[in-house]
Structures are given as C-alpha cells and as structure tokens.
Amino acid sequence: MTVQNSAALQSLAERLDPEFVLGVAAAAFQIEGSLKADGRGPSGWDAFAEKPGSIMDGHSPAIACDHYNRSGEDVALMRELGVDSYRFSISWPRIQPDGRGSFNNQGLDFYDRLIDQLLDAGISPMATLYHWDTPLPLEHGGGWLNRSTAERFAEYSAAAGERFGDRVAQWVTLNEPVSVTLNGYALGVHAPGHNLLFNALPSIHHQLLGHGLAVQALRAAGVTGAIGVTNLHSPVRPATGKPGDRMVARIFDILMNRVYADPVLLGRYPKLPLVARPWFRSMGKISDADLRTIHQPLDFYGLNYYYPVKVAMGRGPVSIPANNSAALAQLPFHEVGYPEYETTGFGWPVAPKHIGILLREMKDRYGDALPPLYITESGASFPEPEHVTGPIADSNRIEYLASHLGHALAATSPGGLAEDVKLLGYYVWTLLDNFEWAAGYSQRFGLIHVDFDTLERTPKESFYWLQALSRARKA
C-alpha cells in the first residue's frame, strides 16, 4: 500500500465537502522570470536582488522557473494534478511598467492567455493583485511609505478588473502586508531593504488603504468574482508566564495580526497598551474617512498559515532564515523556538494543531464580521537534491500537508474547535520549487521539483498524493 491509496488518504478525502476547494498557489516574481521581456518594467524586488549580499548565494530571479515561457506546460501539470483552483499573482510592473500611466498590452495578453489556459483545463483562477513586486519608480518615490502608492494601486486594480474581471473567480488584493512591512520596511531583509523598525508602520496603513481602494475599483469595474484579501497570521504566545513576556506577546500579536485584520474587518485599529503607544507614533492620526475606505465588505478572507510564534521580552538573536538583520537586535522583544516540534528546512516549527487555534482566534476576535475563510497558503520546504532522475519520496511534505489540512477540517467540523468558521478551501504553497525571496533557490516548497540548470519539472511523491486525494474526493 502506498500513500496514494492508504486508508489515511481515503479517510481525509471522505471529510472533504464536495464544494471544498483544493488548490495550489504561486507568485509571479518567484516563478515567471523574463524580467525584461515584452515591456515589463523593473520592480523593487529586481533592484533589491541585484544588491550584493541581499540574496543567499547570489542567486538571481532573472529566469526563476521560466513560467513566463512555460505557462502552458505548468497548467498541463496542474490539470494532471487535478486541483480545483490556482492562486497566481499578476505582476504589477509587467502590466504597468511605471506603476502609473499607460498599460503594457503584452503583459496583459500574458495573463489573458494564462487565465484562458486555466479555464480550458477546468481550473478556477484566483488572482492576487499584489504579491510584493512594487514597480520600481513607485518604490523610488517611497513605495508603501507614500500614500500615493495606494492611489496608484487602485488605478492598476481597476485596469486588471476591467481586463480579466469576467473570468477570474476570486480576487485577492494584497498578499501578506505584514511581511512587506516587517521584512521589507522594518528589518531590511526583503525589498526595498529599509531598516526603519517602528518608523515603517505607515506602510501598514497605506497598504490597507490600497486594499480598500482596490476593492472599490474592482467592484466599479463590475468583476464577477469574489473579492478578499490575504495575510500571514500566526497564533502568538508568551515564552513564559512572566508579565513582561505576556506584554510583549500582546504587542507582537497586534503587530503580526490585529493591526492588519482589525481595520479591514472591524473598521478600526486595535487599542494599544500604553507602553507600546510611542512605538506607533509614526502612524500619525488616522482619519475616519480612511477607515471607512479600508473597511470594505468582503466575500472572503485569506489566511496564510505556516507556524505559531512564541515571544520573549528583551533583545535576542539577529539571525533569521536566509539573512541577518541588524535592526532585529534593536527590538525590545524576540522570538523563541518550539523545541517540542520538528522543523522545516527554514527552521519553522511543524505545528499543525495551531491552524485550528488560529481559526478559533479569528472567530473569537471578529465574530459575525469574519467572512468565510480560505487557507490561501500552507506548505513547507525540506532539504532536497538539486538534480533528480525521478519522483522524490518527500514523505515529510505529505505528512505536513495531510496533518495541516486534517486539523483545519477537524477544527471546522461539527464539534470542532472552530466549528462556527466557514472554511471554503485550502491552497498548497506551492506548485513549483521557485525563487524563495532572500533565500534564493535554497528552499524547496514545491510539489514539483525544478532543476534550475535545465528547468526540467519532475513531480514529487507529494504531487501524486494530492492528485490521489483530489480523485478520491471526487469519486
């Protein structure tokens, strides 16, 4: 008996509602390559990746998986995989090179073809409008520290909605604004590489404002698909029961989770502990008009879940996966590990039960204001060879996906921890091994192995596991 016909797989398939969406997710900058082809403009990530020392081992995103030229091959693999949906991102600088003004027809045509290829394969498109690739001219003008970027984002969103709105089933405005702010503007380990710490916080408000304006623009364009937003969320716990650890855990939870979700879902920013208020001064006074714009009715909310976070008071290590951050050492708190859990290739704890805890926390915080949810990313990297001659027996990834999906289903089933949460689907991160941001090609998250010398695609055992799960569910 193999994992493809195991009793465990059959049991998991039986728990999947016929309407539950099984999907895979990817991001344009991580897979497309062709950064200078057919009128695409540079992004902030293009510039960041060219700085010596920014990317592990000097890896370049210039080719990545060459998806721009191989989209047909990749859609055929998705058809073989049997997933219901593909969550992809539209490259803003590919369709609007300067981030303002005219649009690039060749870029628009690429996504037209991709969407049509997906529909022809029976795969529902979920389009993410922003997965971190800010057009470089806007980044030079301050990027998300500049309010006008939100306005430019709305114009771009309107154009995307007008062009693709008749065929995209779901729209995601932003992907992980928390990662953009913390990694890109506060700690300097992602583009644009700023070390601003708490002075990075205006980038939160401007991203959320961009989200609200984009929702309005999509609706004005008459898109037929559902509209939502996606963020990275993690349950946050104090390292000990000491008052200092409890306080910094509360603050980090605000920084990681609530400062993004509260304005979107409740129309207000969270109340800050007195000790933290000076750290948030850079946000300035927020107008009621801005909050009304951010607080748009949504059809769904997306959760990217990877691992829980534990926080302790005081300064800690400066090293984070794939990079060091001098700014990190200046923070008055630090993350500590979960030694009781196994870890991924990134060193992240494998803690599937916390996905149910996260779902419960979301419902407790937002109640009836919480829309139906998707798990829009869930997956893991593990050490794997650069070159293969056949499918990798990645049993660790299979166990990761089975346990996380299983815990999400158990939590939202009758009698479960989050039985009152409507969970619509689960998207695996990711289809292809790809350019993993500052980690370059060192972390392999894919269901499909990519040889970055030959670009040959080789499905892993996890690919065939998900294929079998999809077939068993549909049988």
C-alpha positions in Angstrom: 0.0 0.0 0.0 1.3 3.5 -0.9 0.4 6.9 0.4 -1.7 7.3 -2.7 -4.1 4.5 -1.7 -3.7 4.5 2.0 -6.6 4.3 4.5 -5.4 7.7 5.9 -5.8 9.3 2.5 -9.2 7.8 1.9 -10.3 9.0 5.4 -9.1 12.5 4.6 -10.9 12.5 1.3 -14.2 11.5 2.9 -14.0 14.5 5.2 -13.8 16.9 2.2 -17.1 18.6 1.3 -17.8 18.4 -2.5 -17.7 22.2 -2.6 -14.4 22.5 -0.6 -11.6 23.9 -2.9 -8.3 22.2 -3.2 -5.8 24.5 -4.8 -2.2 25.4 -5.3 -0.6 28.8 -5.0 2.3 30.7 -6.6 3.7 34.2 -7.1 4.7 36.0 -10.3 8.1 37.2 -9.2 9.1 33.8 -7.8 8.3 31.8 -10.9 8.0 33.9 -14.1 11.5 35.1 -14.9 11.7 37.1 -18.1 12.1 40.3 -16.0 12.9 42.4 -19.0 10.8 40.7 -21.6 7.9 42.2 -23.6 7.8 45.6 -21.9 7.9 44.6 -18.3 9.3 47.3 -16.1 11.6 46.7 -13.1 10.2 46.2 -9.6 11.6 47.0 -6.2 12.5 43.3 -5.9 14.5 43.4 -9.1 16.6 46.2 -7.6 16.9 44.5 -4.2 18.0 41.2 -5.8 20.9 42.9 -7.6 22.4 44.3 -4.4 25.4 42.1 -3.3 24.6 40.1 -0.2 20.8 40.5 -0.5 20.1 37.0 -1.8 21.6 33.9 -0.5 24.5 32.6 -2.6 23.9 35.5 -5.0 21.0 33.7 -6.7 19.2 35.6 -9.4 15.4 35.7 -10.1 16.1 36.6 -13.8 15.0 33.2 -15.0 13.4 31.6 -11.9 11.2 28.8 -13.2 10.7 30.4 -16.7 7.0 30.2 -16.1 6.5 33.2 -18.4 7.5 31.0 -21.3 6.3 27.7 -19.9 2.9 28.5 -18.6 1.2 26.0 -20.9 3.4 23.2 -19.5 2.7 24.3 -15.9 -1.0 24.5 -16.5 -0.9 21.0 -18.0 0.8 19.8 -14.8 -2.0 21.4 -12.8 -4.5 19.6 -14.9 -2.7 16.3 -14.3 -2.6 17.2 -10.5 -6.4 17.6 -10.5 -6.7 20.7 -8.3 -9.8 22.9 -8.4 -8.1 26.2 -8.4 -4.8 28.0 -9.0 -3.9 31.1 -7.0 -1.4 33.1 -9.0 -0.3 36.7 -8.8 -0.4 39.4 -11.5 2.9 41.2 -11.8 2.1 44.9 -11.5 5.2 46.1 -13.4 4.5 43.6 -16.2 1.2 45.2 -17.0 2.0 48.8 -15.8 5.8 49.3 -16.1 6.0 52.7 -14.3 3.3 52.0 -11.8 1.3 54.8 -13.2 0.1 55.9 -16.7 -0.1 53.6 -19.6 -0.5 49.8 -19.5 1.5 47.2 -21.3 -0.6 45.2 -23.7 1.9 42.4 -24.0 1.8 41.9 -20.2 -2.0 42.0 -20.2 -2.0 39.4 -23.0 0.1 37.0 -21.0 -2.4 36.9 -18.2 -5.2 36.7 -20.6 -3.6 33.6 -22.0 -2.9 32.1 -18.6 -6.5 32.6 -17.4 -7.9 31.1 -20.6 -5.4 28.1 -20.2 -6.6 27.6 -16.7 -10.3 27.7 -17.7 -9.7 25.3 -20.6 -8.1 22.9 -18.1 -11.1 23.2 -15.7 -9.1 25.1 -13.1 -10.6 28.1 -11.4 -8.4 31.2 -11.4 -7.7 33.1 -8.1 -5.8 36.2 -9.0 -3.7 38.1 -6.4 -3.1 41.7 -7.4 -0.1 42.4 -5.3 2.5 39.8 -4.2 5.3 42.2 -3.3 6.6 43.4 -6.8 6.1 47.2 -6.5 7.0 49.0 -9.7 10.5 50.5 -9.2 9.5 54.1 -10.0 6.9 53.9 -7.2 9.5 52.4 -4.8 11.9 55.2 -5.6 9.1 57.6 -4.6 8.7 56.0 -1.2 6.8 52.8 -2.0 4.2 52.0 0.6 5.5 54.7 2.8 3.9 57.1 0.4 0.2 57.4 0.4 0.0 58.0 -3.3 1.1 54.3 -3.9 -2.3 53.3 -2.6 -3.9 55.5 -5.2 -1.7 54.1 -8.0 -2.6 50.6 -6.8 -6.3 51.3 -7.2 -5.8 52.5 -10.8 -3.8 49.3 -11.6 -6.5 47.2 -9.9 -9.2 48.9 -12.0 -7.4 48.0 -15.2 -6.9 44.4 -14.1 -10.5 44.1 -13.2 -11.7 45.6 -16.5 -9.5 43.2 -18.5 -9.9 39.9 -16.5 -13.0 40.5 -14.4 -15.3 38.3 -16.5 -13.1 35.2 -15.9 -11.4 35.4 -12.5 -13.4 33.5 -9.8 -11.7 35.1 -6.8 -9.6 38.3 -6.4 -7.0 38.8 -3.6 -6.0 42.5 -3.3 -2.8 42.1 -1.2 -0.7 39.2 -0.1 0.8 39.4 3.3 1.1 43.1 4.0 2.6 42.1 7.3 5.6 40.6 5.5 6.0 43.6 3.3 6.1 45.9 6.4 8.2 43.8 8.8 10.6 42.2 6.4 10.8 44.9 3.7 10.5 48.3 5.5 11.3 47.5 9.2 14.0 44.8 9.2 15.6 45.3 5.7 15.8 41.6 4.7 13.3 41.9 1.8 12.7 44.6 -0.7 13.0 47.5 -0.5 15.6 46.8 2.2 14.8 49.5 4.7 15.8 49.2 8.4 13.1 51.6 9.8 11.8 49.5 12.7 8.7 51.2 14.0 9.0 54.1 11.5 8.0 51.5 8.9 4.4 51.4 10.3 2.9 54.0 7.8 3.4 51.2 5.2 0.7 49.3 7.0 -1.9 52.0 6.7 -1.0 52.7 3.1 -1.2 49.1 2.1 -4.6 48.7 3.8 -5.8 51.9 2.2 -4.7 50.5 -1.2 -6.7 47.4 -0.4 -9.8 49.3 0.3 -9.4 51.4 -2.8 -8.7 48.3 -4.9 -11.9 46.6 -3.6 -13.8 49.7 -4.7 -12.1 49.7 -8.1 -12.8 46.1 -8.7 -16.5 46.5 -7.8 -16.7 49.6 -10.0 -15.2 47.6 -12.9 -18.0 45.1 -12.5 -15.9 42.0 -11.8 -18.0 38.8 -11.4 -15.7 37.1 -9.0 -15.5 37.2 -5.2 -13.1 39.7 -3.6 -10.9 39.3 -0.5 -7.5 39.9 1.0 -4.8 37.6 2.3 -2.5 38.0 5.2 0.0 35.9 7.1 -1.5 35.1 10.5 0.0 33.2 13.5 -1.1 32.4 17.0 1.2 34.4 19.3 2.2 33.1 22.8 4.4 34.4 25.5 7.6 32.4 26.2 6.7 32.3 29.9 4.0 33.5 32.3 6.1 36.5 33.4 4.3 39.8 33.0 7.0 41.2 30.6 6.7 38.2 28.2 2.9 38.4 28.3 3.0 42.1 27.5 5.4 41.7 24.5 3.4 38.8 23.2 0.3 41.0 23.2 2.2 43.7 21.4 3.6 41.3 18.8 0.2 39.9 18.3 -1.0 43.4 17.4 2.0 43.9 15.0 1.6 40.5 13.4 -2.2 40.0 13.3 -4.5 42.6 14.6 -3.2 45.9 13.1 -4.0 44.4 9.7 -7.2 42.5 10.3 -8.9 44.9 12.7 -9.2 47.8 10.3 -10.2 45.5 7.4 -12.8 43.6 9.3 -13.9 46.0 12.1 -13.1 49.4 10.6 -10.7 50.4 13.4 -7.2 49.9 14.6 -6.6 47.8 17.8 -6.3 49.6 21.1 -2.6 49.7 22.1 -1.1 49.0 25.5 0.2 52.3 27.0 3.8 51.0 26.8 3.5 50.5 23.0 1.9 53.8 22.0 5.2 55.6 21.5 6.3 52.9 19.1 3.2 53.6 16.9 3.6 57.4 16.7 4.8 57.2 13.1 1.3 56.0 12.0 0.0 59.5 12.8 -3.7 60.4 13.1 -5.9 58.1 11.0 -9.0 59.7 9.5 -12.4 58.2 9.8 -12.7 58.5 6.0 -9.6 56.3 5.6 -11.0 53.7 7.9 -14.3 53.7 6.0 -12.3 53.1 2.8 -10.3 50.2 4.4 -13.4 48.6 5.9 -15.0 47.3 2.7 -17.4 44.4 2.7 -15.5 41.3 1.7 -16.6 38.0 0.2 -13.8 36.0 1.9 -10.7 36.5 4.0 -7.5 34.6 3.3 -5.1 33.1 5.9 -1.6 32.1 5.1 -0.5 29.8 8.0 2.9 28.4 8.5 3.7 28.2 12.2 2.9 29.7 15.6 5.1 32.3 17.2 6.4 32.5 20.8 7.8 35.8 22.1 10.0 36.8 25.0 10.9 40.2 26.4 14.4 41.6 25.7 16.7 41.6 22.8 17.5 38.3 21.1 19.3 36.8 18.1 19.8 38.9 14.9 19.7 35.9 12.6 16.5 34.9 10.8 16.1 32.4 8.0 18.3 33.2 5.0 19.6 36.5 6.3 20.7 38.7 9.2 19.0 41.9 10.4 20.9 44.5 12.4 17.6 46.1 13.0 16.2 43.0 14.7 18.7 43.3 17.5 17.3 46.7 18.4 13.8 45.4 19.2 12.7 45.1 22.8 11.4 41.5 22.3 12.4 38.5 20.3 11.0 35.2 19.0 11.9 31.9 20.8 11.6 28.4 19.3 9.3 25.5 19.9 11.8 22.7 20.7 9.0 20.2 21.1 8.2 20.3 17.4 10.1 19.1 14.3 11.2 21.9 11.9 11.1 22.5 8.2 14.1 23.4 6.0 13.6 27.0 7.1 13.7 26.1 10.7 10.0 26.7 11.2 8.1 24.6 13.7 5.7 22.0 12.3 2.7 22.6 14.4 -0.5 21.6 12.6 -2.8 21.8 15.6 -2.2 25.6 15.8 -4.1 26.0 12.5 -7.2 25.2 14.4 -6.2 27.5 17.2 -5.8 30.3 14.7 -9.2 29.7 13.2 -10.7 29.8 16.7 -8.9 33.1 17.5 -10.1 34.7 14.3 -13.7 33.8 15.0 -13.4 34.9 18.7 -12.0 38.3 17.6 -14.2 39.1 14.7 -17.4 37.2 15.2 -20.1 37.9 12.6 -17.7 40.4 10.9 -15.5 37.4 9.8 -16.2 36.4 6.2 -15.8 32.9 5.0 -12.1 31.9 5.1 -9.7 30.2 2.7 -6.3 28.9 3.8 -4.6 30.6 0.9 -1.1 29.3 1.7 0.1 26.3 3.6 3.3 24.3 2.9 6.8 23.5 3.8 10.4 23.4 2.5 12.7 20.5 3.1 16.2 19.7 2.1 16.1 18.1 -1.4 18.7 17.4 -4.1 19.3 19.9 -6.9 19.1 17.2 -9.6 16.8 14.2 -9.7 16.1 11.3 -12.0 12.6 10.6 -10.7 10.0 11.5 -8.1 11.4 12.5 -4.7 9.9 10.5 -1.8 9.0 13.6 0.1 7.1 11.9 2.9 7.8 14.8 5.2 5.8 17.2 2.9 3.0 14.7 2.6 2.7 14.4 6.3 2.9 18.2 6.7 0.0 18.7 4.2 -2.1 15.9 5.4 -1.8 17.0 9.1 -2.5 20.7 8.4 -5.4 20.0 6.1 -6.7 17.4 8.5 -6.5 19.7 11.5 -8.2 22.5 9.6 -11.1 20.2 8.6 -11.4 18.8 12.1 -11.5 22.3 13.7 -14.3 23.5 11.4 -16.4 20.3 11.5 -19.3 19.9 13.9 -17.9 19.7 17.4 -14.6 21.1 16.4 -12.6 23.9 18.0 -13.8 26.3 15.3 -17.0 24.7 14.1 -18.6 28.1 13.6 -16.0 29.1 11.0 -16.9 28.6 7.3 -13.7 27.3 5.6 -14.0 27.3 1.9 -10.7 25.8 0.7 -7.0 25.0 1.2 -4.2 26.1 -1.1 -0.9 24.4 -1.0 2.3 26.5 -1.2 3.5 25.8 -3.8 3.2 24.2 -7.2 6.9 24.5 -8.2 10.2 24.8 -6.4 10.9 28.5 -7.0 12.9 31.6 -6.1 12.2 31.9 -2.4 12.9 35.6 -2.0 16.1 36.3 0.1 16.7 32.5 0.4 17.2 32.3 -3.4 16.8 28.7 -4.6 17.9 27.1 -1.3 14.4 26.3 0.0 12.2 23.9 -2.0 8.5 24.2 -1.2 7.2 22.7 -4.5 5.0 19.7 -5.2 7.1 19.7 -8.4 10.9 19.6 -8.4 12.6 22.1 -10.7 16.1 21.6 -11.9 17.3 25.2 -12.0 20.0 24.3 -14.5 17.7 22.6 -17.1 14.3 23.9 -15.8 13.0 20.3 -16.1 9.9 19.7 -14.0 9.7 16.4 -12.0 6.6 15.8 -9.9 7.4 14.6 -6.3 5.5 12.0 -4.4 3.5 14.8 -2.7 2.2 15.7 -6.2 0.8 12.2 -6.6 -0.5 12.3 -3.0 -2.5 15.4 -3.7 -3.6 14.0 -7.1 -4.9 10.9 -5.3 -6.7 13.0 -2.7 -8.4 15.0 -5.3 -9.5 11.9 -7.2 -10.7 10.1 -4.1 -12.7 13.2 -3.0 -14.4 13.4 -6.4 -15.0 9.7 -6.8 
